[in-house]
């Protein structure tokens, strides 16, 4: 039987050899980071769990945890707070999303020094709120006018910080992206030239960007689970009116659920199509840009770089139990709303099927126990991963 280290190394074997050590370093910080960086272990361990498999099939986030919610700017130029990561999305039993976030409440909560009794209360509240909103059958969203607590503050304080990534001088437009922090890195000259040529062809065939030119490309480091996949910031501008844009370009690969998921999937032409479809479906509002770019032989998800994609400060909010409970309830709503939104779409079970299942099951205690038990395993796996 393979060790935890061997399983993690095998899963990440095709990733960028220079970036993957950064991922492993982050995963060694605490159990929460480890959980974020090892989503595949969750499915390797629980893919045949009958409790989870017996649930209706919907489009999932796939990697749901407390830090995969955040602010983003939508096509209508308003800020929203929602689930914000869809790399692992697939059509699968809905309880995989529910169980994974329940596990994260236990894992993150333990790192935040929240008492076990309170964590049981939080997971119980999450399940009850999720069920209530599934039964309600409506799909809503959080924005400035209907949010509360930390989420409201986050939306209110989010601003466009794009200029911080750009080199500027007096009376001149930006032509370069800064390399001065842990988020960006300089590409090797040969790699940059090759990538730039491929991107020129991609832009030339894109109706929105065919009149743009590429000014600069740097590597981008963000998140935990996706570290090691090629990801870039691309600075482009429109030749006619000097309109500048920063594009977040992230390479797509198969969902880590795929190898363990018996539910038939649509025949996507490229994996970025699956990710964009799930994000478009599961979020209440679509981001300003959400496209699939084929660059050479690789496929990427392309979005405007959005520095307003802020996440709640879990450490700060954990010191205020009432606010933490509000957040947990709001996250439960967001998950239920996304599942209601996905019902009946692209082979997902219908809302009627999901609602009938909700009305006729009594699995709460078993689900909470399963989640609590797996959180203990995550902690043990984290300890093993840290051993030299």
GUDOBA-400767 format. One record per residue (C-alpha): residue in one letter; residue number from 1; x, y, z. Coordinates in nm, 3 decimals. Example, Ala and Ser with C-alpha at 12.3 -4.5 7.8 and 13.67 -1.06 7.14 Angstrom:
<r type="A" seq="1" X="1.230" Y="-0.450" Z="0.780"/>
<r type="S" seq="2" X="1.367" Y="-0.106" Z="0.714"/>
end
This chain:
<r type="X" seq="1" X="0.000" Y="0.000" Z="0.000"/>
<r type="X" seq="2" X="0.136" Y="0.341" Z="-0.098"/>
<r type="X" seq="3" X="0.221" Y="0.594" Z="0.173"/>
<r type="X" seq="4" X="0.060" Y="0.940" Z="0.184"/>
<r type="X" seq="5" X="0.379" Y="1.094" Z="0.046"/>
<r type="X" seq="6" X="0.391" Y="0.846" Z="-0.242"/>
<r type="X" seq="7" X="0.025" Y="0.912" Z="-0.330"/>
<r type="X" seq="8" X="0.079" Y="1.288" Z="-0.330"/>
<r type="X" seq="9" X="0.401" Y="1.267" Z="-0.532"/>
<r type="X" seq="10" X="0.235" Y="1.038" Z="-0.788"/>
<r type="X" seq="11" X="-0.062" Y="1.272" Z="-0.834"/>
<r type="X" seq="12" X="0.163" Y="1.576" Z="-0.884"/>
<r type="X" seq="13" X="0.425" Y="1.400" Z="-1.100"/>
<r type="X" seq="14" X="0.329" Y="1.588" Z="-1.419"/>
<r type="X" seq="15" X="0.344" Y="1.937" Z="-1.266"/>
<r type="X" seq="16" X="0.607" Y="2.207" Z="-1.304"/>
<r type="X" seq="17" X="0.920" Y="2.083" Z="-1.126"/>
<r type="X" seq="18" X="1.023" Y="2.434" Z="-1.023"/>
<r type="X" seq="19" X="0.684" Y="2.530" Z="-0.876"/>
<r type="X" seq="20" X="0.575" Y="2.206" Z="-0.710"/>
<r type="X" seq="21" X="0.820" Y="2.247" Z="-0.414"/>
<r type="X" seq="22" X="0.628" Y="2.569" Z="-0.331"/>
<r type="X" seq="23" X="0.307" Y="2.367" Z="-0.315"/>
<r type="X" seq="24" X="0.461" Y="2.107" Z="-0.083"/>
<r type="X" seq="25" X="0.603" Y="2.380" Z="0.141"/>
<r type="X" seq="26" X="0.258" Y="2.539" Z="0.171"/>
<r type="X" seq="27" X="0.099" Y="2.200" Z="0.243"/>
<r type="X" seq="28" X="0.334" Y="2.156" Z="0.539"/>
<r type="X" seq="29" X="0.216" Y="2.478" Z="0.707"/>
<r type="X" seq="30" X="-0.089" Y="2.321" Z="0.876"/>
<r type="X" seq="31" X="-0.361" Y="2.060" Z="0.824"/>
<r type="X" seq="32" X="-0.587" Y="2.315" Z="0.653"/>
<r type="X" seq="33" X="-0.329" Y="2.388" Z="0.383"/>
<r type="X" seq="34" X="-0.264" Y="2.017" Z="0.350"/>
<r type="X" seq="35" X="-0.636" Y="1.953" Z="0.298"/>
<r type="X" seq="36" X="-0.654" Y="2.229" Z="0.035"/>
<r type="X" seq="37" X="-0.356" Y="2.087" Z="-0.153"/>
<r type="X" seq="38" X="-0.461" Y="1.721" Z="-0.153"/>
<r type="X" seq="39" X="-0.818" Y="1.712" Z="-0.282"/>
<r type="X" seq="40" X="-0.741" Y="1.391" Z="-0.471"/>
<r type="X" seq="41" X="-0.690" Y="1.202" Z="-0.142"/>
<r type="X" seq="42" X="-1.049" Y="1.278" Z="-0.042"/>
<r type="X" seq="43" X="-1.183" Y="1.103" Z="-0.353"/>
<r type="X" seq="44" X="-0.925" Y="0.824" Z="-0.346"/>
<r type="X" seq="45" X="-1.044" Y="0.743" Z="0.007"/>
<r type="X" seq="46" X="-1.420" Y="0.802" Z="-0.016"/>
<r type="X" seq="47" X="-1.515" Y="0.734" Z="-0.379"/>
<r type="X" seq="48" X="-1.694" Y="0.409" Z="-0.289"/>
<r type="X" seq="49" X="-1.863" Y="0.536" Z="0.029"/>
<r type="X" seq="50" X="-2.227" Y="0.426" Z="-0.016"/>
<r type="X" seq="51" X="-2.366" Y="0.706" Z="0.200"/>
<r type="X" seq="52" X="-2.221" Y="0.962" Z="-0.041"/>
<r type="X" seq="53" X="-2.287" Y="0.764" Z="-0.359"/>
<r type="X" seq="54" X="-2.660" Y="0.726" Z="-0.291"/>
<r type="X" seq="55" X="-2.723" Y="1.101" Z="-0.317"/>
<r type="X" seq="56" X="-2.866" Y="1.268" Z="-0.633"/>
<r type="X" seq="57" X="-2.620" Y="1.367" Z="-0.904"/>
<r type="X" seq="58" X="-2.552" Y="1.739" Z="-0.963"/>
<r type="X" seq="59" X="-2.272" Y="1.960" Z="-1.089"/>
<r type="X" seq="60" X="-2.026" Y="2.008" Z="-0.805"/>
<r type="X" seq="61" X="-1.754" Y="2.252" Z="-0.712"/>
<r type="X" seq="62" X="-1.557" Y="1.933" Z="-0.640"/>
<r type="X" seq="63" X="-1.301" Y="2.095" Z="-0.410"/>
<r type="X" seq="64" X="-1.529" Y="2.270" Z="-0.165"/>
<r type="X" seq="65" X="-1.375" Y="2.404" Z="0.156"/>
<r type="X" seq="66" X="-1.394" Y="2.721" Z="0.364"/>
<r type="X" seq="67" X="-1.140" Y="2.909" Z="0.151"/>
<r type="X" seq="68" X="-1.300" Y="2.839" Z="-0.186"/>
<r type="X" seq="69" X="-1.554" Y="3.117" Z="-0.140"/>
<r type="X" seq="70" X="-1.477" Y="3.476" Z="-0.227"/>
<r type="X" seq="71" X="-1.556" Y="3.806" Z="-0.398"/>
<r type="X" seq="72" X="-1.541" Y="3.856" Z="-0.771"/>
<r type="X" seq="73" X="-1.646" Y="4.116" Z="-1.025"/>
<r type="X" seq="74" X="-1.920" Y="3.997" Z="-1.260"/>
<r type="X" seq="75" X="-2.010" Y="4.091" Z="-1.616"/>
<r type="X" seq="76" X="-2.251" Y="4.354" Z="-1.481"/>
<r type="X" seq="77" X="-1.955" Y="4.525" Z="-1.303"/>
<r type="X" seq="78" X="-2.100" Y="4.450" Z="-0.958"/>
<r type="X" seq="79" X="-1.919" Y="4.256" Z="-0.685"/>
<r type="X" seq="80" X="-2.060" Y="3.925" Z="-0.566"/>
<r type="X" seq="81" X="-1.959" Y="3.669" Z="-0.306"/>
<r type="X" seq="82" X="-1.987" Y="3.305" Z="-0.409"/>
<r type="X" seq="83" X="-1.810" Y="2.971" Z="-0.456"/>
<r type="X" seq="84" X="-1.507" Y="3.064" Z="-0.664"/>
<r type="X" seq="85" X="-1.306" Y="2.754" Z="-0.766"/>
<r type="X" seq="86" X="-1.421" Y="2.500" Z="-1.024"/>
<r type="X" seq="87" X="-1.104" Y="2.319" Z="-1.138"/>
<r type="X" seq="88" X="-1.229" Y="1.987" Z="-0.995"/>
<r type="X" seq="89" X="-1.594" Y="2.028" Z="-1.096"/>
<r type="X" seq="90" X="-1.782" Y="1.727" Z="-1.232"/>
<r type="X" seq="91" X="-2.126" Y="1.572" Z="-1.237"/>
<r type="X" seq="92" X="-2.128" Y="1.359" Z="-0.921"/>
<r type="X" seq="93" X="-2.332" Y="1.282" Z="-0.606"/>
<r type="X" seq="94" X="-2.408" Y="1.610" Z="-0.426"/>
<r type="X" seq="95" X="-2.296" Y="1.477" Z="-0.089"/>
<r type="X" seq="96" X="-1.935" Y="1.488" Z="-0.205"/>
<r type="X" seq="97" X="-1.953" Y="1.868" Z="-0.196"/>
<r type="X" seq="98" X="-2.140" Y="1.863" Z="0.135"/>
<r type="X" seq="99" X="-1.908" Y="1.612" Z="0.303"/>
<r type="X" seq="100" X="-1.593" Y="1.787" Z="0.183"/>
<r type="X" seq="101" X="-1.693" Y="2.123" Z="0.329"/>
<r type="X" seq="102" X="-1.807" Y="1.959" Z="0.652"/>
<r type="X" seq="103" X="-1.462" Y="1.797" Z="0.677"/>
<r type="X" seq="104" X="-1.306" Y="2.138" Z="0.616"/>
<r type="X" seq="105" X="-1.505" Y="2.289" Z="0.904"/>
<r type="X" seq="106" X="-1.352" Y="2.029" Z="1.136"/>
<r type="X" seq="107" X="-0.999" Y="2.059" Z="0.989"/>
<r type="X" seq="108" X="-0.987" Y="2.438" Z="0.964"/>
<r type="X" seq="109" X="-1.169" Y="2.472" Z="1.296"/>
<r type="X" seq="110" X="-0.912" Y="2.256" Z="1.471"/>
<r type="X" seq="111" X="-0.629" Y="2.472" Z="1.332"/>
<r type="X" seq="112" X="-0.818" Y="2.781" Z="1.447"/>
<r type="X" seq="113" X="-0.842" Y="2.636" Z="1.802"/>
<r type="X" seq="114" X="-1.221" Y="2.611" Z="1.795"/>
<r type="X" seq="115" X="-1.347" Y="2.362" Z="2.050"/>
<r type="X" seq="116" X="-1.467" Y="2.025" Z="1.921"/>
<r type="X" seq="117" X="-1.813" Y="2.071" Z="2.074"/>
<r type="X" seq="118" X="-1.854" Y="2.399" Z="1.885"/>
<r type="X" seq="119" X="-1.736" Y="2.236" Z="1.561"/>
<r type="X" seq="120" X="-2.008" Y="1.972" Z="1.598"/>
<r type="X" seq="121" X="-2.258" Y="2.253" Z="1.640"/>
<r type="X" seq="122" X="-2.126" Y="2.435" Z="1.331"/>
<r type="X" seq="123" X="-2.143" Y="2.126" Z="1.108"/>
<r type="X" seq="124" X="-2.495" Y="2.050" Z="1.236"/>
<r type="X" seq="125" X="-2.600" Y="2.409" Z="1.158"/>
<r type="X" seq="126" X="-2.447" Y="2.385" Z="0.811"/>
<r type="X" seq="127" X="-2.641" Y="2.069" Z="0.724"/>
<r type="X" seq="128" X="-2.971" Y="2.205" Z="0.856"/>
<r type="X" seq="129" X="-2.930" Y="2.531" Z="0.663"/>
<r type="X" seq="130" X="-2.831" Y="2.347" Z="0.345"/>
<r type="X" seq="131" X="-3.140" Y="2.124" Z="0.364"/>
<r type="X" seq="132" X="-3.367" Y="2.421" Z="0.439"/>
<r type="X" seq="133" X="-3.245" Y="2.605" Z="0.129"/>
<r type="X" seq="134" X="-3.271" Y="2.298" Z="-0.093"/>
<r type="X" seq="135" X="-3.635" Y="2.259" Z="0.017"/>
<r type="X" seq="136" X="-3.694" Y="2.629" Z="-0.050"/>
<r type="X" seq="137" X="-3.599" Y="2.563" Z="-0.412"/>
<r type="X" seq="138" X="-3.482" Y="2.919" Z="-0.485"/>
<r type="X" seq="139" X="-3.145" Y="3.038" Z="-0.612"/>
<r type="X" seq="140" X="-3.006" Y="3.366" Z="-0.475"/>
<r type="X" seq="141" X="-2.668" Y="3.539" Z="-0.437"/>
<r type="X" seq="142" X="-2.477" Y="3.760" Z="-0.194"/>
<r type="X" seq="143" X="-2.398" Y="4.119" Z="-0.289"/>
<r type="X" seq="144" X="-2.343" Y="4.442" Z="-0.098"/>
<r type="X" seq="145" X="-2.711" Y="4.504" Z="-0.022"/>
<r type="X" seq="146" X="-2.806" Y="4.162" Z="0.119"/>
<r type="X" seq="147" X="-2.489" Y="4.034" Z="0.288"/>
<r type="X" seq="148" X="-2.383" Y="4.062" Z="0.651"/>
<r type="X" seq="149" X="-2.082" Y="4.048" Z="0.880"/>
<r type="X" seq="150" X="-1.746" Y="3.960" Z="0.731"/>
<r type="X" seq="151" X="-1.889" Y="3.893" Z="0.384"/>
<r type="X" seq="152" X="-2.047" Y="4.239" Z="0.369"/>
<r type="X" seq="153" X="-1.722" Y="4.400" Z="0.488"/>
<r type="X" seq="154" X="-1.529" Y="4.205" Z="0.226"/>
<r type="X" seq="155" X="-1.752" Y="4.319" Z="-0.060"/>
<r type="X" seq="156" X="-1.752" Y="4.676" Z="0.071"/>
<r type="X" seq="157" X="-1.373" Y="4.695" Z="0.100"/>
<r type="X" seq="158" X="-1.283" Y="4.517" Z="-0.225"/>
<r type="X" seq="159" X="-1.121" Y="4.754" Z="-0.474"/>
<r type="X" seq="160" X="-0.950" Y="4.729" Z="-0.808"/>
<r type="X" seq="161" X="-0.578" Y="4.689" Z="-0.729"/>
<r type="X" seq="162" X="-0.470" Y="4.592" Z="-1.079"/>
<r type="X" seq="163" X="-0.223" Y="4.881" Z="-1.100"/>
<r type="X" seq="164" X="-0.015" Y="4.728" Z="-0.819"/>
<r type="X" seq="165" X="0.095" Y="4.454" Z="-1.059"/>
<r type="X" seq="166" X="0.204" Y="4.697" Z="-1.331"/>
<r type="X" seq="167" X="0.523" Y="4.896" Z="-1.380"/>
<r type="X" seq="168" X="0.429" Y="5.255" Z="-1.448"/>
<r type="X" seq="169" X="0.613" Y="5.584" Z="-1.484"/>
<r type="X" seq="170" X="0.497" Y="5.943" Z="-1.504"/>
<r type="X" seq="171" X="0.278" Y="6.014" Z="-1.808"/>
<r type="X" seq="172" X="0.345" Y="5.667" Z="-1.950"/>
<r type="X" seq="173" X="0.123" Y="5.364" Z="-1.991"/>
<r type="X" seq="174" X="0.227" Y="5.032" Z="-1.830"/>
<r type="X" seq="175" X="0.428" Y="4.793" Z="-2.047"/>
<r type="X" seq="176" X="0.553" Y="4.544" Z="-1.790"/>
<r type="X" seq="177" X="0.423" Y="4.339" Z="-1.497"/>
<r type="X" seq="178" X="0.609" Y="4.372" Z="-1.166"/>
<r type="X" seq="179" X="0.822" Y="4.088" Z="-1.034"/>
<r type="X" seq="180" X="0.857" Y="4.182" Z="-0.671"/>
<r type="X" seq="181" X="0.652" Y="3.947" Z="-0.456"/>
<r type="X" seq="182" X="0.563" Y="3.582" Z="-0.407"/>
<r type="X" seq="183" X="0.275" Y="3.602" Z="-0.657"/>
<r type="X" seq="184" X="0.464" Y="3.652" Z="-0.983"/>
<r type="X" seq="185" X="0.788" Y="3.519" Z="-1.130"/>
<r type="X" seq="186" X="0.993" Y="3.585" Z="-1.442"/>
<r type="X" seq="187" X="0.969" Y="3.330" Z="-1.722"/>
<r type="X" seq="188" X="1.277" Y="3.192" Z="-1.892"/>
<r type="X" seq="189" X="1.347" Y="3.393" Z="-2.208"/>
<r type="X" seq="190" X="1.303" Y="3.104" Z="-2.452"/>
<r type="X" seq="191" X="0.982" Y="2.983" Z="-2.286"/>
<r type="X" seq="192" X="0.841" Y="3.336" Z="-2.286"/>
<r type="X" seq="193" X="0.913" Y="3.385" Z="-2.657"/>
<r type="X" seq="194" X="0.748" Y="3.053" Z="-2.750"/>
<r type="X" seq="195" X="0.443" Y="3.122" Z="-2.533"/>
<r type="X" seq="196" X="0.409" Y="3.474" Z="-2.670"/>
<r type="X" seq="197" X="0.403" Y="3.347" Z="-3.030"/>
<r type="X" seq="198" X="0.137" Y="3.090" Z="-2.948"/>
<r type="X" seq="199" X="-0.072" Y="3.351" Z="-2.766"/>
<r type="X" seq="200" X="-0.051" Y="3.588" Z="-3.064"/>
<r type="X" seq="201" X="-0.226" Y="3.326" Z="-3.274"/>
<r type="X" seq="202" X="-0.486" Y="3.267" Z="-3.002"/>
<r type="X" seq="203" X="-0.567" Y="3.637" Z="-2.976"/>
<r type="X" seq="204" X="-0.581" Y="3.679" Z="-3.353"/>
<r type="X" seq="205" X="-0.857" Y="3.416" Z="-3.366"/>
<r type="X" seq="206" X="-1.052" Y="3.568" Z="-3.076"/>
<r type="X" seq="207" X="-1.329" Y="3.816" Z="-3.173"/>
<r type="X" seq="208" X="-1.285" Y="4.013" Z="-2.849"/>
<r type="X" seq="209" X="-0.905" Y="4.038" Z="-2.853"/>
<r type="X" seq="210" X="-0.804" Y="4.015" Z="-3.221"/>
<r type="X" seq="211" X="-0.697" Y="4.382" Z="-3.221"/>
<r type="X" seq="212" X="-0.489" Y="4.351" Z="-2.903"/>
<r type="X" seq="213" X="-0.114" Y="4.307" Z="-2.870"/>
<r type="X" seq="214" X="0.083" Y="4.127" Z="-2.598"/>
<r type="X" seq="215" X="0.303" Y="4.353" Z="-2.386"/>
<r type="X" seq="216" X="0.425" Y="4.117" Z="-2.114"/>
<r type="X" seq="217" X="0.382" Y="3.768" Z="-1.967"/>
<r type="X" seq="218" X="0.487" Y="3.648" Z="-1.620"/>
<r type="X" seq="219" X="0.425" Y="3.334" Z="-1.419"/>
<r type="X" seq="220" X="0.152" Y="3.353" Z="-1.154"/>
<r type="X" seq="221" X="0.153" Y="3.170" Z="-0.821"/>
<r type="X" seq="222" X="-0.187" Y="3.147" Z="-0.651"/>
<r type="X" seq="223" X="-0.390" Y="2.901" Z="-0.444"/>
<r type="X" seq="224" X="-0.264" Y="2.566" Z="-0.317"/>
<r type="X" seq="225" X="-0.426" Y="2.272" Z="-0.497"/>
<r type="X" seq="226" X="-0.351" Y="2.398" Z="-0.847"/>
<r type="X" seq="227" X="0.010" Y="2.499" Z="-0.780"/>
<r type="X" seq="228" X="0.242" Y="2.343" Z="-1.035"/>
<r type="X" seq="229" X="-0.003" Y="2.383" Z="-1.321"/>
<r type="X" seq="230" X="0.104" Y="2.645" Z="-1.574"/>
<r type="X" seq="231" X="-0.053" Y="2.978" Z="-1.483"/>
<r type="X" seq="232" X="0.029" Y="3.319" Z="-1.623"/>
<r type="X" seq="233" X="-0.055" Y="3.688" Z="-1.603"/>
<r type="X" seq="234" X="-0.071" Y="3.834" Z="-1.953"/>
<r type="X" seq="235" X="-0.070" Y="4.212" Z="-2.010"/>
<r type="X" seq="236" X="-0.236" Y="4.310" Z="-2.337"/>
<r type="X" seq="237" X="-0.356" Y="4.636" Z="-2.487"/>
<r type="X" seq="238" X="-0.580" Y="4.744" Z="-2.770"/>
<r type="X" seq="239" X="-0.371" Y="4.919" Z="-3.034"/>
<r type="X" seq="240" X="-0.637" Y="5.173" Z="-3.130"/>
<r type="X" seq="241" X="-0.736" Y="5.320" Z="-2.792"/>
<r type="X" seq="242" X="-0.466" Y="5.192" Z="-2.553"/>
<r type="X" seq="243" X="-0.714" Y="4.988" Z="-2.351"/>
<r type="X" seq="244" X="-0.508" Y="4.770" Z="-2.113"/>
<r type="X" seq="245" X="-0.616" Y="4.435" Z="-1.971"/>
<r type="X" seq="246" X="-0.458" Y="4.180" Z="-1.739"/>
<r type="X" seq="247" X="-0.553" Y="3.821" Z="-1.824"/>
<r type="X" seq="248" X="-0.527" Y="3.537" Z="-1.570"/>
<r type="X" seq="249" X="-0.445" Y="3.231" Z="-1.779"/>
<r type="X" seq="250" X="-0.466" Y="2.896" Z="-1.601"/>
<r type="X" seq="251" X="-0.395" Y="2.558" Z="-1.759"/>
<r type="X" seq="252" X="-0.680" Y="2.307" Z="-1.732"/>
<r type="X" seq="253" X="-0.644" Y="1.938" Z="-1.655"/>
<r type="X" seq="254" X="-0.884" Y="1.656" Z="-1.573"/>
<r type="X" seq="255" X="-1.071" Y="1.679" Z="-1.244"/>
<r type="X" seq="256" X="-0.917" Y="1.470" Z="-0.967"/>
<r type="X" seq="257" X="-1.267" Y="1.320" Z="-0.923"/>
<r type="X" seq="258" X="-1.266" Y="1.175" Z="-1.272"/>
<r type="X" seq="259" X="-1.069" Y="0.858" Z="-1.204"/>
<r type="X" seq="260" X="-1.305" Y="0.764" Z="-0.920"/>
<r type="X" seq="261" X="-1.638" Y="0.885" Z="-1.058"/>
<r type="X" seq="262" X="-1.870" Y="0.629" Z="-1.221"/>
<r type="X" seq="263" X="-2.122" Y="0.895" Z="-1.331"/>
<r type="X" seq="264" X="-2.106" Y="0.944" Z="-1.712"/>
<r type="X" seq="265" X="-1.970" Y="1.286" Z="-1.809"/>
<r type="X" seq="266" X="-2.032" Y="1.505" Z="-2.116"/>
<r type="X" seq="267" X="-1.778" Y="1.463" Z="-2.393"/>
<r type="X" seq="268" X="-1.589" Y="1.790" Z="-2.350"/>
<r type="X" seq="269" X="-1.357" Y="1.888" Z="-2.634"/>
<r type="X" seq="270" X="-1.109" Y="2.031" Z="-2.378"/>
<r type="X" seq="271" X="-1.101" Y="2.035" Z="-1.998"/>
<r type="X" seq="272" X="-1.121" Y="2.415" Z="-1.982"/>
<r type="X" seq="273" X="-1.469" Y="2.384" Z="-2.137"/>
<r type="X" seq="274" X="-1.583" Y="2.174" Z="-1.839"/>
<r type="X" seq="275" X="-1.447" Y="2.426" Z="-1.587"/>
<r type="X" seq="276" X="-1.603" Y="2.726" Z="-1.762"/>
<r type="X" seq="277" X="-1.937" Y="2.546" Z="-1.794"/>
<r type="X" seq="278" X="-1.944" Y="2.462" Z="-1.423"/>
<r type="X" seq="279" X="-1.851" Y="2.816" Z="-1.319"/>
<r type="X" seq="280" X="-2.111" Y="2.969" Z="-1.551"/>
<r type="X" seq="281" X="-2.375" Y="2.731" Z="-1.415"/>
<r type="X" seq="282" X="-2.295" Y="2.729" Z="-1.043"/>
<r type="X" seq="283" X="-2.228" Y="3.099" Z="-0.986"/>
<r type="X" seq="284" X="-2.527" Y="3.334" Z="-0.978"/>
<r type="X" seq="285" X="-2.348" Y="3.583" Z="-1.204"/>
<r type="X" seq="286" X="-2.075" Y="3.502" Z="-1.457"/>
<r type="X" seq="287" X="-1.738" Y="3.684" Z="-1.425"/>
<r type="X" seq="288" X="-1.655" Y="3.967" Z="-1.667"/>
<r type="X" seq="289" X="-1.451" Y="3.728" Z="-1.881"/>
<r type="X" seq="290" X="-1.483" Y="3.351" Z="-1.882"/>
<r type="X" seq="291" X="-1.332" Y="3.188" Z="-2.190"/>
<r type="X" seq="292" X="-1.152" Y="2.872" Z="-2.301"/>
<r type="X" seq="293" X="-0.826" Y="2.945" Z="-2.482"/>
<r type="X" seq="294" X="-0.635" Y="2.686" Z="-2.683"/>
<r type="X" seq="295" X="-0.270" Y="2.790" Z="-2.680"/>
<r type="X" seq="296" X="-0.067" Y="2.562" Z="-2.904"/>
<r type="X" seq="297" X="-0.166" Y="2.212" Z="-2.794"/>
<r type="X" seq="298" X="-0.269" Y="2.315" Z="-2.440"/>
<r type="X" seq="299" X="-0.600" Y="2.451" Z="-2.313"/>
<r type="X" seq="300" X="-0.646" Y="2.723" Z="-2.053"/>
<r type="X" seq="301" X="-0.920" Y="2.906" Z="-1.867"/>
<r type="X" seq="302" X="-0.888" Y="3.278" Z="-1.937"/>
<r type="X" seq="303" X="-1.034" Y="3.543" Z="-1.706"/>
<r type="X" seq="304" X="-0.965" Y="3.909" Z="-1.644"/>
<r type="X" seq="305" X="-0.729" Y="3.926" Z="-1.349"/>
<r type="X" seq="306" X="-0.950" Y="4.034" Z="-1.062"/>
<r type="X" seq="307" X="-0.769" Y="4.156" Z="-0.750"/>
<r type="X" seq="308" X="-1.108" Y="4.199" Z="-0.584"/>
<r type="X" seq="309" X="-1.123" Y="3.818" Z="-0.549"/>
<r type="X" seq="310" X="-1.092" Y="3.846" Z="-0.172"/>
<r type="X" seq="311" X="-1.153" Y="3.572" Z="0.080"/>
<r type="X" seq="312" X="-1.273" Y="3.597" Z="0.437"/>
<r type="X" seq="313" X="-1.005" Y="3.611" Z="0.705"/>
<r type="X" seq="314" X="-1.086" Y="3.288" Z="0.890"/>
<r type="X" seq="315" X="-0.843" Y="3.357" Z="1.175"/>
<r type="X" seq="316" X="-0.997" Y="3.698" Z="1.236"/>
<r type="X" seq="317" X="-1.357" Y="3.580" Z="1.219"/>
<r type="X" seq="318" X="-1.291" Y="3.272" Z="1.438"/>
<r type="X" seq="319" X="-1.234" Y="3.507" Z="1.732"/>
<r type="X" seq="320" X="-1.597" Y="3.617" Z="1.700"/>
<r type="X" seq="321" X="-1.809" Y="3.298" Z="1.738"/>
<r type="X" seq="322" X="-2.136" Y="3.464" Z="1.636"/>
<r type="X" seq="323" X="-1.986" Y="3.600" Z="1.314"/>
<r type="X" seq="324" X="-1.827" Y="3.262" Z="1.239"/>
<r type="X" seq="325" X="-2.170" Y="3.099" Z="1.271"/>
<r type="X" seq="326" X="-2.319" Y="3.358" Z="1.034"/>
<r type="X" seq="327" X="-2.046" Y="3.273" Z="0.783"/>
<r type="X" seq="328" X="-2.110" Y="2.897" Z="0.809"/>
<r type="X" seq="329" X="-2.484" Y="2.951" Z="0.753"/>
<r type="X" seq="330" X="-2.414" Y="3.175" Z="0.453"/>
<r type="X" seq="331" X="-2.177" Y="2.918" Z="0.302"/>
<r type="X" seq="332" X="-2.448" Y="2.652" Z="0.343"/>
<r type="X" seq="333" X="-2.690" Y="2.879" Z="0.155"/>
<r type="X" seq="334" X="-2.441" Y="2.933" Z="-0.127"/>
<r type="X" seq="335" X="-2.387" Y="2.559" Z="-0.168"/>
<r type="X" seq="336" X="-2.760" Y="2.483" Z="-0.169"/>
<r type="X" seq="337" X="-2.826" Y="2.766" Z="-0.417"/>
<r type="X" seq="338" X="-2.557" Y="2.632" Z="-0.652"/>
<r type="X" seq="339" X="-2.705" Y="2.281" Z="-0.638"/>
<r type="X" seq="340" X="-3.056" Y="2.413" Z="-0.702"/>
<r type="X" seq="341" X="-2.915" Y="2.616" Z="-0.992"/>
<r type="X" seq="342" X="-2.754" Y="2.305" Z="-1.142"/>
<r type="X" seq="343" X="-3.062" Y="2.082" Z="-1.111"/>
<r type="X" seq="344" X="-3.175" Y="1.937" Z="-1.443"/>
<r type="X" seq="345" X="-2.881" Y="2.084" Z="-1.637"/>
<r type="X" seq="346" X="-2.650" Y="1.879" Z="-1.857"/>
<r type="X" seq="347" X="-2.761" Y="1.537" Z="-1.717"/>
<r type="X" seq="348" X="-2.791" Y="1.656" Z="-1.356"/>
<r type="X" seq="349" X="-3.083" Y="1.510" Z="-1.159"/>
<r type="X" seq="350" X="-3.392" Y="1.730" Z="-1.158"/>
<r type="X" seq="351" X="-3.490" Y="1.952" Z="-0.868"/>
<r type="X" seq="352" X="-3.788" Y="1.723" Z="-0.802"/>
<r type="X" seq="353" X="-3.554" Y="1.425" Z="-0.762"/>
<r type="X" seq="354" X="-3.325" Y="1.620" Z="-0.530"/>
<r type="X" seq="355" X="-3.613" Y="1.753" Z="-0.319"/>
<r type="X" seq="356" X="-3.776" Y="1.408" Z="-0.287"/>
<r type="X" seq="357" X="-3.442" Y="1.268" Z="-0.170"/>
<r type="X" seq="358" X="-3.409" Y="1.548" Z="0.087"/>
<r type="X" seq="359" X="-3.762" Y="1.482" Z="0.216"/>
<r type="X" seq="360" X="-3.710" Y="1.107" Z="0.252"/>
<r type="X" seq="361" X="-3.371" Y="1.059" Z="0.414"/>
<r type="X" seq="362" X="-3.239" Y="1.072" Z="0.767"/>
<r type="X" seq="363" X="-2.861" Y="1.069" Z="0.734"/>
<r type="X" seq="364" X="-2.752" Y="1.371" Z="0.934"/>
<r type="X" seq="365" X="-2.577" Y="1.194" Z="1.221"/>
<r type="X" seq="366" X="-2.405" Y="0.945" Z="0.993"/>
<r type="X" seq="367" X="-2.288" Y="1.221" Z="0.757"/>
<r type="X" seq="368" X="-2.152" Y="1.433" Z="1.042"/>
<r type="X" seq="369" X="-1.974" Y="1.131" Z="1.189"/>
<r type="X" seq="370" X="-1.826" Y="1.039" Z="0.851"/>
<r type="X" seq="371" X="-1.700" Y="1.397" Z="0.811"/>
<r type="X" seq="372" X="-1.558" Y="1.411" Z="1.164"/>
<r type="X" seq="373" X="-1.382" Y="1.075" Z="1.120"/>
<r type="X" seq="374" X="-1.228" Y="1.183" Z="0.790"/>
<r type="X" seq="375" X="-1.107" Y="1.509" Z="0.944"/>
<r type="X" seq="376" X="-0.914" Y="1.299" Z="1.197"/>
<r type="X" seq="377" X="-0.760" Y="1.106" Z="0.906"/>
<r type="X" seq="378" X="-0.661" Y="1.434" Z="0.738"/>
<r type="X" seq="379" X="-0.474" Y="1.535" Z="1.054"/>
<r type="X" seq="380" X="-0.293" Y="1.198" Z="1.064"/>
<r type="X" seq="381" X="-0.207" Y="1.222" Z="0.693"/>
<r type="X" seq="382" X="-0.073" Y="1.573" Z="0.747"/>
<r type="X" seq="383" X="0.156" Y="1.448" Z="1.024"/>
<r type="X" seq="384" X="0.284" Y="1.164" Z="0.802"/>
<r type="X" seq="385" X="0.342" Y="1.406" Z="0.514"/>
<r type="X" seq="386" X="0.558" Y="1.623" Z="0.740"/>
<r type="X" seq="387" X="0.781" Y="1.339" Z="0.851"/>
<r type="X" seq="388" X="1.129" Y="1.345" Z="0.696"/>
end
